[in-house]
Amino acid sequence: MATSAVALGKIELAAVKKEKIPKGWGADSRGKETHDPKTVITGGGLLPLGGSEESGGYKGYGLGMLVEIFCGILAGSEFGPNIRRWKETNRIANLGQCFIAINPEMFASDFPSRLQKLMDLCRSSDKAEGETEILVAGDPERRHMAKCDSAGGISYHPNVIAILNKMANRLKISEIKTIQ
């Protein structure tokens, strides 16, 4: 999970689709919020969960620091600006990992049923004006998987298909197979 407002891939996809990104996703090289994905990719950066300070981004910044401590400092790996940029290939990434295993039964009995009650409570809460449902973690992903299953595959933006086919031609391999 990214501790930024969104993962870099969403910003890269917006650039490919030639779409603006929402407020709170990224900043330019001076740290000012921007709607331009290319500005974020070429010298800017991702904003933390919550976006800017005025919208509570300092909380996401704190969570990001915790991840840096667990996955960088404690793991003996690179951290902060020392981490190799996503598309750099001139050096080893040296990324760290942190895995924490928790046995819920050591804290409270009947964890699965208590968790289900919490999810049901959240889903049945009063909805904000204009909203039709409340989702919990995993709901959007399960819905998307069902959509892909019923469609017989994953839907891609035409610009993504064009980039993949251009790459395939450059590598002298078959273009991506598509269904209509």
C-alpha positions as CSV (number, residue, x, y, z in Angstrom):
1,M,0.0,0.0,0.0
2,A,1.3,3.4,-0.9
3,T,1.5,5.9,2.0
4,S,1.1,8.6,-0.6
5,A,-2.4,9.8,-1.6
6,V,-2.2,7.4,-4.6
7,A,0.5,5.1,-6.1
8,L,2.8,6.5,-8.7
9,G,1.2,4.1,-11.3
10,K,-2.1,6.0,-11.1
11,I,-0.3,9.2,-12.0
12,E,1.6,7.5,-14.8
13,L,-1.7,6.1,-16.2
14,A,-3.3,9.6,-16.1
15,A,-0.3,10.9,-18.1
16,V,-0.7,8.1,-20.7
17,K,-4.4,8.9,-20.9
18,K,-3.7,12.6,-21.1
19,E,-5.9,13.3,-18.1
20,K,-5.5,15.7,-15.2
21,I,-5.0,14.3,-11.7
22,P,-7.2,15.3,-8.8
23,K,-6.1,17.9,-6.2
24,G,-4.1,16.2,-3.4
25,W,-2.3,13.6,-5.6
26,G,0.9,15.3,-6.5
27,A,3.1,18.4,-6.3
28,D,5.6,20.1,-8.6
29,S,9.3,20.5,-7.9
30,R,8.6,23.5,-5.6
31,G,6.1,21.4,-3.5
32,K,3.0,23.2,-4.9
33,E,0.0,21.0,-5.7
34,T,-0.6,20.3,-9.4
35,H,-3.2,18.7,-11.6
36,D,-0.5,17.9,-14.3
37,P,0.7,14.3,-14.0
38,K,3.8,15.0,-16.1
39,T,4.9,17.7,-13.6
40,V,4.7,15.2,-10.8
41,I,6.6,12.5,-12.8
42,T,9.4,14.8,-14.0
43,G,10.7,16.4,-10.9
44,G,7.7,16.7,-8.6
45,G,6.5,14.2,-6.1
46,L,3.6,12.3,-4.6
47,L,1.6,13.9,-1.7
48,P,1.1,11.9,1.4
49,L,-2.3,10.4,2.4
50,G,-4.6,13.3,3.1
51,G,-2.8,15.6,0.5
52,S,-1.5,18.9,1.7
53,E,-1.1,20.1,5.3
54,E,-4.4,22.0,5.2
55,S,-6.3,18.7,4.4
56,G,-4.5,16.6,7.1
57,G,-1.6,15.4,5.0
58,Y,0.7,15.6,8.0
59,K,-1.0,12.5,9.3
60,G,-0.2,10.6,6.1
61,Y,3.3,12.0,6.4
62,G,3.6,10.5,9.9
63,L,2.4,7.1,8.5
64,G,4.9,7.4,5.7
65,M,7.7,8.0,8.3
66,L,6.6,4.9,10.2
67,V,6.9,2.8,7.0
68,E,10.4,4.3,6.3
69,I,11.5,3.3,9.8
70,F,10.2,-0.2,9.4
71,C,11.1,-0.9,5.8
72,G,14.3,1.2,5.5
73,I,16.0,1.9,8.8
74,L,15.1,-1.4,10.6
75,A,15.6,-3.4,7.5
76,G,19.0,-2.0,6.8
77,S,17.9,-0.8,3.3
78,E,17.8,2.5,1.5
79,F,15.3,5.1,2.8
80,G,13.8,8.5,1.9
81,P,15.5,10.2,-1.0
82,N,18.2,7.5,-1.1
83,I,15.8,5.1,-2.6
84,R,16.3,4.6,-6.4
85,R,13.7,6.2,-8.5
86,W,11.1,3.9,-10.1
87,K,12.5,4.0,-13.6
88,E,16.2,4.2,-12.8
89,T,18.2,1.1,-13.8
90,N,21.7,2.2,-13.1
91,R,21.9,0.8,-9.6
92,I,20.4,-1.8,-7.3
93,A,17.1,-0.7,-5.7
94,N,18.0,-2.1,-2.2
95,L,14.4,-1.9,-1.1
96,G,13.5,-3.2,2.4
97,Q,10.5,-5.1,3.6
98,C,8.8,-5.4,6.9
99,F,6.4,-8.3,7.7
100,I,4.5,-8.3,11.0
101,A,2.4,-11.4,11.9
102,I,-0.4,-11.0,14.5
103,N,-2.5,-13.7,15.9
104,P,-5.8,-11.9,16.6
105,E,-6.9,-14.6,19.0
106,M,-4.1,-13.6,21.4
107,F,-5.9,-10.2,21.9
108,A,-9.7,-11.0,21.8
109,S,-11.7,-14.1,21.2
110,D,-14.0,-14.5,18.1
111,F,-12.0,-12.1,15.9
112,P,-13.7,-13.1,12.6
113,S,-17.2,-12.5,13.8
114,R,-16.3,-9.2,15.5
115,L,-14.6,-8.0,12.4
116,Q,-17.7,-8.9,10.3
117,K,-19.9,-6.9,12.7
118,L,-17.6,-3.9,12.2
119,M,-17.8,-4.2,8.4
120,D,-21.6,-4.6,8.6
121,L,-21.8,-1.6,10.8
122,C,-19.8,0.5,8.4
123,R,-21.7,-0.6,5.4
124,S,-25.1,0.1,7.1
125,S,-24.1,3.6,8.4
126,D,-25.9,6.7,7.1
127,K,-24.6,7.7,3.7
128,A,-23.3,11.1,2.8
129,E,-25.6,13.1,0.6
130,G,-25.5,11.9,-3.0
131,E,-23.8,8.6,-2.1
132,T,-25.5,5.2,-2.6
133,E,-23.4,2.9,-0.6
134,I,-20.5,2.6,1.9
135,L,-17.6,0.4,1.0
136,V,-15.0,-1.2,3.2
137,A,-11.5,-2.3,2.4
138,G,-11.5,-5.0,-0.3
139,D,-15.0,-4.1,-1.7
140,P,-13.8,-2.2,-4.7
141,E,-11.2,-4.9,-5.6
142,R,-13.8,-7.7,-5.3
143,R,-16.2,-5.7,-7.5
144,H,-13.4,-5.1,-10.1
145,M,-12.4,-8.8,-10.1
146,A,-16.1,-9.7,-10.8
147,K,-16.3,-7.2,-13.6
148,C,-13.1,-8.6,-15.2
149,D,-14.4,-12.2,-14.8
150,S,-17.7,-11.3,-16.5
151,A,-16.0,-9.4,-19.3
152,G,-13.5,-12.2,-19.9
153,G,-10.5,-10.1,-19.2
154,I,-9.1,-6.8,-18.1
155,S,-10.1,-3.5,-19.8
156,Y,-7.2,-1.2,-20.8
157,H,-7.3,2.4,-22.1
158,P,-6.6,2.5,-25.9
159,N,-3.4,4.6,-25.2
160,V,-2.0,1.9,-23.0
161,I,-2.7,-0.7,-25.7
162,A,-0.9,1.5,-28.2
163,I,2.1,1.9,-25.9
164,L,2.3,-1.9,-25.3
165,N,2.0,-2.6,-29.1
166,K,4.7,0.0,-29.9
167,M,7.0,-1.7,-27.3
168,A,6.1,-5.2,-28.8
169,N,7.1,-4.0,-32.3
170,R,10.4,-2.5,-31.0
171,L,11.1,-5.9,-29.3
172,K,10.0,-7.8,-32.4
173,I,7.3,-9.8,-30.5
174,S,3.6,-10.2,-31.1
175,E,1.3,-7.3,-30.3
176,I,-1.0,-7.7,-27.4
177,K,-4.1,-9.8,-28.1
178,T,-7.4,-7.9,-27.5
179,I,-11.0,-8.9,-27.4
180,Q,-13.8,-6.6,-28.4
